[in-house]
Amino acid sequence: MSNRRRFLANAGAVVLGTAAVSRSAMAALPDAVARTGADTQPPSAPPAGQHYTPVVTLNGWTAPFRMTDGIKEFHLVAEPVVREFAPGMTARLWGYNGQSPGPTIEAVEGDRVRIFVTNRLPEHTSVHWHGLLLPSGMDGVAGLTQPHIPAGRTFVYEFELTRPGTFMYHPHSDEMVQLAMGMMGLFVVHPRNPRHHPADRDYALLLASYDIEPGSHTPRVSTMLDFNLWSWNSRVFPGIDHLVARIGERVRMGNLSMTNHPMHLHGHVFEVTCTDGGWVPKSARWPEVTVDIGVGQMRAIEFDAVAGDWAFHCHKSHHTMNAMGHGIANLVGVDQKDIARRIQKLIPDYMAMGSRGMAEMGEMQMPLPDNTLPMMTGTGPFGALEMGGMFSVLKVRDEQRPGDYTDPGWYRHPPGSLAREWDGELPAPARAAGATPETATVDVRKPGAHDHH
Ligand SMILES: [Cu+2]
């Protein structure tokens, strides 16, 4: 490579606004840039000569690259990381380049990429490029298409990005453990012709589940279904950043958790425009407000953004909760006053909860084990949100400038467009003749106990 071309390649990296320009640009390996924070990084502008709407990875970032002889070179480092799930809780995970998930790899259809993978884990690993069409020997299935990458070693993958789409990367080596520990990342291939799939904004998130015992920091790796943290990009509400939009927006989602997630967006009708199998022809799309994402699937949804503050969440209500015990009895309607008095003699701080539902947990400041998030939490402009896990807010504003991703604050509702309390008279509801409202009573019986009435 001539000095001039090398200079231009470096100049391109400056345009990226990343740390791609490096002291070691002359060295064999590209810099492995690491991040430790969980702030959403601004999108990386496309390099000179390429045109696309760059991805914003929620609470994440895009991997920098360098050009070598026309090839985009990336460097992933598999390593132990510390991830903040939300303020007040961190986890010891495995990830890439300082974080879980790893940085999003962004490139363009037709690009040739060379990806160095350095293994700083205590065990072997490999990287599978999920959904990408490539030579079999680049598929990253350790034992089948390559040897495992031993601890301390670096492997090189190189292939051409033959089609645009929404993909991901993850290990195919001790996979159960390495996925449970947080090893995954998004891989977005933009279309060469940006007019093919235009979007004004493009957000990306990966769904992943963890089982971290309250008070501890490291996920259990053998859990099959009973996870207690349901995350987007290894973050949980209220630690997930809001999505901000002005007009037309695309959201990419991939699911590397161990169950399906029906992702529901309020206030909009969207279409699934892309899967990890490719772009969906326009004639095959249908309108939706919820899309169920199966395990190992990717979905891109697109919609015309509508002004307001709109909830965006998994519709499994347990997945919008943080760590909790699931073996709780339903105490709705149970009078706990007497039992609470008796227990308080032994445990002065004891609180009886649940008789009127669990909403009180959203506001109560209960003592929790260290490094544990409340089950339901977060506040909006009207009070407690009573959410956790897979929940965020899409904030759409007319006045949001194109390319501006800053948080506009809470929505100002136009006069007359807000639900309000009725302040008129409250006559008794009319009922059909003979219909008397029933009062629910709860009759508690315990196995082996005598009937009591
Ligand atoms: Cu879910």
Residues whose N, C-alpha, C, O or C-beta is under 5 A from the ligand:
A	BS01	CU	N260 H261 P262 C314 K316 H319
